[in-house]
């Protein structure tokens, strides 16, 4: 795909259903000539479809474009601003799936009710991820998020026979991987490499399994 910086802004114009060049231009504030070039480039790369003068997109198409931009070296911070929390969870799930993990999104546990954003399972180990689409982080807010994710992980293991699970927090605007109580706090732009090295580093992480 021929990518350019306007495509990051263009993410905001990827609306499910039919969109015209005029619609896309109005939403993104990109001139109509560049808007048409961007939309046609998406279609040429099997993202969306075109019928008459309308371009049709699915929810997942926004994510495909974000991944393509990431692969072409565009800054994750810039791309992520154009994504909402659902897109952010989707990007996390997409990375896991691309690395041969079985993926479950938005799992609900009951008594008490808890929701796990993304679960990746491979080689008998589940990675339980809490996606934090925050713009600012404090140590106390991250510590609280870790505590809650450990509780969710314990509940998941309790309800899943034979499970071994690792709680992980994935963030948007973090500089580097940190640990709180042996739970990794991973910036999304480093998540892919974190997963590549996951099994080699698992002894450094909090692992929860049934005794």
C-alpha positions in Angstrom: 0.0 0.0 0.0 1.2 3.5 -0.8 0.8 5.2 2.5 1.1 8.9 3.5 0.4 10.9 6.7 -3.0 11.9 5.5 -4.1 8.3 5.9 -3.8 8.7 9.7 -6.2 11.6 9.6 -8.3 9.5 7.1 -8.9 6.8 9.7 -11.6 9.1 11.2 -13.4 8.9 7.9 -13.6 5.1 7.8 -17.2 4.8 8.8 -19.1 1.5 8.4 -21.6 1.7 5.5 -21.3 3.9 2.4 -19.2 7.0 2.3 -18.7 9.4 -0.7 -15.6 11.4 -1.4 -17.5 14.5 -0.3 -18.5 12.8 3.0 -14.9 11.6 3.6 -13.5 15.0 2.9 -16.0 16.7 5.2 -15.2 14.4 8.1 -11.4 14.4 7.7 -10.9 18.0 6.4 -8.8 16.5 3.6 -9.3 18.1 0.2 -11.5 16.1 -2.2 -8.6 15.2 -4.6 -6.5 13.7 -1.8 -9.6 12.1 -0.3 -10.3 10.3 -3.5 -6.7 9.2 -3.9 -6.7 7.8 -0.3 -10.0 6.0 -0.7 -9.0 4.5 -4.0 -5.7 3.3 -2.5 -7.7 1.5 0.2 -9.9 -0.3 -2.4 -6.9 -1.2 -4.5 -5.5 -3.0 -1.4 -8.7 -4.9 -0.7 -9.8 -2.7 2.2 -13.5 -1.9 1.7 -15.4 -2.0 -1.6 -16.7 0.6 -4.1 -20.0 0.7 -5.8 -21.0 3.6 -8.0 -19.6 6.7 -6.2 -19.7 5.2 -2.7 -17.0 3.4 -0.7 -18.2 0.8 1.7 -16.2 -0.2 4.8 -16.6 -2.7 7.7 -15.6 -2.0 11.3 -12.5 -4.2 10.8 -11.2 -2.1 7.9 -10.2 0.7 10.1 -8.0 -1.7 12.0 -6.5 -3.1 8.7 -5.4 0.4 7.8 -3.9 1.1 11.2 -1.9 -2.1 11.0 -0.7 -1.2 7.5 0.4 2.3 8.7 2.2 0.7 11.7 4.0 -1.7 9.3 5.1 1.3 7.3 6.7 3.0 10.2 4.1 5.6 11.1 4.1 6.6 14.8 1.8 4.5 17.0 0.9 7.6 19.0 -0.4 9.4 15.9 -2.3 6.3 14.7 -3.8 5.5 18.1 -5.3 9.0 18.5 -7.5 8.2 15.6 -8.6 4.9 17.2 -11.2 4.5 20.0 -10.9 1.9 22.8 -12.7 -0.7 20.7 -10.1 -0.2 17.9 -7.3 -0.4 20.5 -8.6 -3.7 21.8 -9.0 -4.9 18.2 -5.4 -4.0 17.4 -4.2 -5.9 20.4 -6.2 -8.9 19.4 -5.0 -8.7 15.8 -1.3 -8.8 16.9 -2.0 -11.9 19.0 -3.9 -13.6 16.2 -1.0 -12.8 13.8 1.3 -14.8 16.1 -0.9 -17.9 16.2 -2.7 -17.2 19.5 -6.3 -18.2 19.9 -8.1 -15.0 20.8 -11.1 -14.2 22.9 -12.4 -10.6 23.2 -14.5 -9.1 26.0 -15.0 -12.3 28.1 -17.5 -11.8 30.9 -17.0 -13.6 34.2 -19.8 -13.7 36.8 -20.1 -13.6 40.6 -18.8 -11.0 40.8 -19.1 -9.6 37.2 -15.7 -9.0 35.6 -14.8 -8.3 32.0 -11.5 -9.3 30.4 -10.7 -7.2 27.3 -8.6 -9.6 25.4 -7.3 -13.2 26.0 -4.6 -14.8 24.0 -4.1 -18.6 24.4 -1.1 -20.6 23.0 1.0 -23.5 24.3 -1.3 -24.0 27.3 -0.8 -20.4 28.7 -3.4 -17.7 28.6 -2.4 -14.0 28.4 -5.1 -11.9 30.0 -4.9 -8.3 28.8 -6.4 -5.1 30.1 -6.3 -2.4 27.4 -5.8 1.1 28.8 -6.7 3.8 26.3 -5.6 6.5 28.7 -3.7 9.6 27.7 -2.1 10.1 31.1 -0.8 7.5 33.6 0.1 7.9 37.3 1.8 5.2 39.3 -1.3 4.9 41.5 -3.7 4.4 38.6 -1.5 1.8 37.0 -1.1 0.0 40.4 -4.8 -0.1 40.8 -5.2 -1.4 37.2 -2.7 -4.2 38.0 -4.5 -5.1 41.2 -7.8 -5.5 39.4 -6.2 -7.5 36.5 -4.7 -9.9 39.0 -8.1 -10.4 40.5 -9.7 -11.0 37.1 -6.9 -13.5 36.3 -7.4 -15.4 39.5 -11.2 -15.6 38.7 -10.5 -16.8 35.2 -8.2 -19.6 36.4 -10.7 -20.5 39.1 -13.4 -21.0 36.4 -11.1 -22.5 33.7 -10.0 -26.1 34.5 -6.2 -26.6 34.1 -5.6 -23.0 33.2 -2.3 -21.1 33.7 -2.6 -17.4 33.0 -0.5 -14.3 33.0 -2.1 -10.8 33.7 -0.8 -8.0 31.3 -1.7 -4.3 31.0 -1.4 -2.8 27.5 -1.2 1.0 27.3 -1.3 3.6 24.7 1.1 6.4 25.7 3.8 4.6 27.6 7.5 4.9 26.8 8.8 1.5 27.8 7.8 -1.8 29.4 7.5 -1.6 33.1 6.5 -4.1 35.8 4.3 -3.6 38.9 4.0 -6.6 41.1 5.6 -8.7 38.3 2.8 -7.7 36.0 4.1 -6.2 32.7 2.8 -2.8 31.6 3.4 -2.9 27.8 3.0 0.1 25.4 1.1 -1.0 22.3 3.9 -0.1 20.0 6.1 -2.7 21.8 3.4 -5.3 22.2 4.4 -7.3 19.1 8.0 -7.7 20.3 6.8 -8.4 23.8 4.8 -11.3 22.5 7.7 -12.6 20.4 9.8 -12.8 23.6 7.0 -13.8 25.9 7.8 -17.4 26.5 11.5 -16.7 27.0 10.7 -14.1 29.7 7.7 -15.8 31.4 9.7 -16.6 34.5 9.9 -12.8 35.2 6.1 -12.4 35.2 3.4 -13.1 37.6 1.9 -16.5 36.6 -1.4 -17.7 38.1 -2.4 -21.3 38.0 -4.5 -23.6 40.1 -2.5 -25.2 42.9 
